[in-house]
Structures are given as structure tokens and as C-alpha cells.
Amino acid sequence: MLNRLPIPAQFDRIIVVGATIAVLGALPIAAVLIALLLLDELTAPEVVFWAVAALIVAGALGTVLLPNIVHAAVSLVATLLGVAGIYLLLGSEFLALVQLLVYGGGVTILLLFGLMLTRAADDPVIADGAQKPFAFGVAALIGGIFVAAVLDANWSQTDAAAIGIRDIGQRLFRDYGVPFEIASLVLLVALIGAIAIARSDQPEPEAAEAEEVTT
Amino acid sequence: MNNDLFGFEINIWLDAAARMGLITGVMTVVVMGLIYIERKIIARFQMRLGPTRTGPMGLMQSLADALKLVGKEDLRPAGADPWVFELAVYFVFVPVFMMFVAIPFALNWEVRVLELGLFYVVAVSSINIVGLVMAGWASDNRYAMIGGLRAAAQAISYEIPLVLALLAVAMVAGSLNLTEIVAGQGRVPLIVWQPLAFAIFYIAMLAEMGRTPFDIAVGESETAGGPHIEYSGIRWSMFFLAEYAALFLLCLIASAVFLGGWAWPLGEDLGRGWQFALTAIKTGLLIFSVFWVRVTMPRLRIDQLMSFSWKVLLPLSFVQILVNGLVLVYDWPDLLLLATGGAGVVLLFVVIDRGVRRPRPRPAPLAAAESEAVA
């Protein structure tokens, strides 16, 4: 079907069609936002908020719905970066940068790394296993908790005070030093456990060969 | 709502667009200049002349190359994943340009003053490696894939010493705001108090940019160009634009954080011209040293690269942070910082020297065959 579209041959059909659909989806949102901005109904930060929120929702939907697992991972990156944008709009720069560093950089790379060292490198199709109903249950549970928290929250307090990095440091390392240490200990245990599992008890192949040669 | 740009009151959206346009334009010109300078310097090291034909002294060579690359056909392999292949470029390219926002060129002369500027630079620069992994996977090419995975492993490993070295400096400077760090250095730049942190930052910086001797991800003899192998035309040139922009920006950050940026040694009271000149001289020296390292050092193997980061740089940076904490909390004399940092640098050189001189173990099958032949 794509080959019959009247597009010049040097353009890529999939990209052109996909980009057209994406633009058609984003255009009404952008038009409404710009109209409201010009009518002074919205302030600039609010426009940015709605744009970022649209990005987060689109990315999350893509993560769940895309059939290709690497596409889903890239879509997840959009969501994670969008969340960093929301933190920035809330005035908590530190949290936004941590989100960028930990989720945008580290976790995403590890995720892609994991995908590429497994079967996904050649056959990136999401295969639903027997866990699907359990995954649905867990998702419904967490979603329910979030919705309950949102409905229960007191939204009357409109502006939260921005907390400086010095306060965060003081709180984290002076007032709550012991919980911080316990959290690091948990991470350390996980790290050592991963190394212990990765290094199996069997000697490495070269070492085994060398032993055979000597005996 | 209006913002102030070069003394003009303009709309906040126009302001953002103007700043982004400025960044992109300046960086493109700077990168073309850097490529020309690198070719000239490397040519001198190898007793050649480098580009001479295009324009006076070959000055137009980079421009000609850029025009050629823009005009080239933008190919994509038939088996490649179209979306990830096309998007990967932007994941490499945009974060590097975002780093530009926080960098101080002179007093009150930066795109934005960020309270967490140093942290911002580190956080933003960590994203572009996602692009290299995406490029490697989407190219439908084994070499590209291996190159992408190597780039990711290398970047994750060297990011930790890089961040810890900057953390050590931030502890001594007492701020994450790049402008405050520059202004607060006074008469003695931070490289004097933290020589070990500078050495670790410099090495990790080379690795983060994927430059020689840490360019295993794109090593021609091993992975035939790594993640960029299937890219051509303007997309390929965008990868290189990002690489040279990262070189320029990281050297600027190093000169601001360790060498006193625009303030040292002339102080803050001088005019903007002197401040620009100081920044340019310090950054230029660092960039020259990066080119120098490139023509001097052979490439490391991947196991050497990994063990150097995890077994040498990481423990040394932890020790430096521990010493800094003790000195700052207990008000021990500042000279202790200098002494421990200096000792750390000496130790680093000793370790590197031992590693270089260690006899290479023969591969087991070869050694066995030789011993049989002798017997």
C-alpha cells in the first residue's frame, strides 16, 4: 500500500507516512496551545507543561503498544526525559538532573544493552509470556495507588518552595544519615550478589585447559 | 513576558529561539575550525603539510568538506530499522549542544547561569551514549552493533571517575555554579589544589569523547568505524559535529573548573576582551593537548580500558574525595590537599608506567605450541 502513495522516490516512504501521522496528531494540540497562549489564557510555563505532558503520555503509550521491543525502549526514553521536564517545571532542578542522569543516561543504556545482548538484537518482537495477567494485575494495582493518591492529595497549596541543593545535602547526610547508609548497603549487597552470580564456581575455559595440559 | 538579550527586550519565545540559533551557529563554525586545526596539527606531527589547496593555507577545506557532506546522498541500509536509525543522530547531537547552556565564557557572558551548572553538564552529557547504542543496533551491521555496545560500556565505566573527579573539585570550590567556581578560585586555580582530580578528569574526558587512546568503539582496524559505519552524508557529519562539539565544550569546562576560566590570573576587573582571551588560551591549550595525545598514543584493548577505569581511576578518585572531606570538615591545612593530590598524580603515573612496561602474556595455545617445539 505504501508503494502506491504519490511521494517522490528519494523520500523514505515509512518515514514520510509516519512523520505525517505524528504531525497530524501533534498539530491540533500545538494549535490549541498557541491559541490559548495568544489569548493570554495560558502562561508560557503552562504551555511547556502541556507539551511535556503530551510527550510523556505519548511515550508511555508507545512503550506499551509498540510491537518492536527496541522501539518500546526508545519510547520509554521520551517518557523518562519528559518526567525530568516536569520536575524542572516544578522548580526542583536537582531532582530533574538526577532523573536525567540516572534514568535518561544510566537505566536506558543498561536497558538497551540488555536488549542487545539477548535475542532482541536479531528478533526484536515482544513475546507475551505467561506473566501477562500478573503484569496486568501489578500495573492495575500501582495505577490504582497513584489515582488514589492523586484524588486524596490536598491541591490547595499552589506554590511549593524550591529547595536548594545545600538543604538537600544537609538533610540527606546529616539528619537522615543512617537511612542513607542503609540504602547504600542494600545497593552494595545487590552489587556483590550480581558479581557472585556472574562469576560461577567453574574455572574459566582457559584455566581448565591449562590444568589439563599440566596434568 | 520579556527577556533581556544583548540589551534588547524581546519576547520569551523569541529569546529562546535566538539563543538556540546562536548556539547552533557558533558551534558549527567552531567545529569546522577545530577540524581544520586538528588536521594541520596532526600533519605537523607527522611531517606533512595538511590541507593547503582550498583557500589561503587550506582554510576553506572544512567548509568545502561540509558542503560536500551536505550534498552527498543520505543512504540507509535496506535491513536497517528506519525510525531508530534516523532518530539516533539526534540523541547524539542534541545533548552535546545542550551542554553549551551552562558554560561561562566571560563574566556574565553565558547562555544561562545555572545554580547546578556542573551537575547539569554531567547529566546532559550522559544521554548521548543512548544515541550511539541506537545507531549501532539500527544499522543492521555486526561491526556497528559491537561498536555501539563498546561505546556504551566505555561511557558507563568512565562516567563514574569523571563525575567523582568533578565532585572532588566541587567540594573544594563549595559550589556547583560554574560562574561561582570560576570567580571563587582567586589567585590559585583549582588545578593546584586538586591535581589528581584534574588528571582523572582529563583521562575520563578523553574516554567519554571516544578519542584516542580510548577510541575502541570506532577503531577502524577492529570495528571498521563502529556505530557510524552505515551512516553517510549529512547524518555522518552530524555525528562528527557532536564529537568535536563535545571536545570543545569539555575542554571549556576543564579550563573553567580547573584552570580558573576567565578570572585567573588577571582577576575579574579586566574587560571582556581579556576574559575571552584567557578562556580561549586555556581551552586552546587543552584542545592542543588532546590532539597531541591522539598522534602519540596507540589504542588500548577493551580489557585494558575497562580495568584501567575500574581498578585505577575509580579507587583514586574515591581516595581523593575522602581526603577532601576530612580536610574540609576538620579544617586541616590546605597544603594537605596539594600534597595528597600530588602524591596521587605520581601514583597514577607509576601505575600507568608499570602497565605499559609489563611484558605481554603470550596467548595460551601459542605458548603451548612454542614449548612443544622447543622440547
Contacts between the chains, C-beta under 8 A, distances in Angstrom:
chain1	res1	chain2	res2	distance
A	12	B	76	7.2
A	12	B	82	6.2
A	14	B	82	4.9
A	14	B	83	7.8
A	15	B	82	5.7
A	15	B	83	7.6
A	15	B	86	6.3
A	18	B	83	7.0
A	43	B	1	7.6
A	44	B	1	6.1
A	44	B	12	5.5
A	44	B	13	7.2
A	68	B	81	7.6
A	70	B	81	7.2
A	70	B	84	6.2
A	70	B	134	7.9
A	70	B	137	6.2
A	70	B	138	7.9
A	71	B	81	7.9
A	71	B	83	6.5
A	71	B	84	7.0
A	74	B	83	7.8
A	74	B	84	6.2
A	74	B	87	6.8
A	74	B	134	6.6
A	77	B	91	7.9
A	77	B	130	6.3
A	81	B	127	7.7
A	93	B	114	7.6
A	93	B	115	6.7
A	93	B	116	5.4
A	93	B	120	7.9
A	94	B	116	6.4
A	94	B	119	7.6
A	97	B	116	6.0
A	97	B	119	5.2
A	97	B	120	5.8
A	97	B	123	4.3
A	98	B	123	7.5
A	100	B	123	4.2
A	100	B	124	6.6
A	100	B	126	7.3
A	100	B	127	6.9
A	101	B	119	8.0
A	101	B	122	6.8
A	101	B	123	4.0
A	101	B	126	5.5
A	104	B	123	7.6
A	104	B	126	6.9
A	104	B	127	5.0
A	104	B	130	7.6
A	105	B	123	7.2
A	105	B	126	3.0
A	105	B	127	5.5
A	105	B	129	7.0
A	105	B	130	7.3
A	105	B	159	7.6
A	106	B	126	7.1
A	106	B	156	7.1
A	108	B	130	5.3
A	109	B	129	5.8
A	109	B	130	6.0
A	109	B	133	6.3
A	109	B	152	5.2
A	109	B	155	7.5
A	109	B	156	6.2
A	110	B	156	7.8
A	112	B	130	6.8
A	112	B	133	4.7
A	112	B	134	7.1
A	112	B	137	7.2
A	112	B	152	7.3
A	113	B	133	6.9
A	113	B	149	6.7
A	113	B	152	5.6
A	113	B	153	7.6
A	115	B	137	8.0
A	116	B	133	7.0
A	116	B	136	7.7
A	116	B	137	5.6
A	116	B	145	6.7
A	116	B	148	7.6
A	116	B	149	6.1
A	117	B	149	7.5
A	121	B	137	6.9
A	121	B	145	6.7
A	164	B	115	7.6
A	165	B	115	7.2
A	165	B	116	6.2
A	165	B	176	6.6
A	206	B	364	5.5
A	209	B	364	6.6
A	210	B	364	6.3
A	213	B	368	6.2
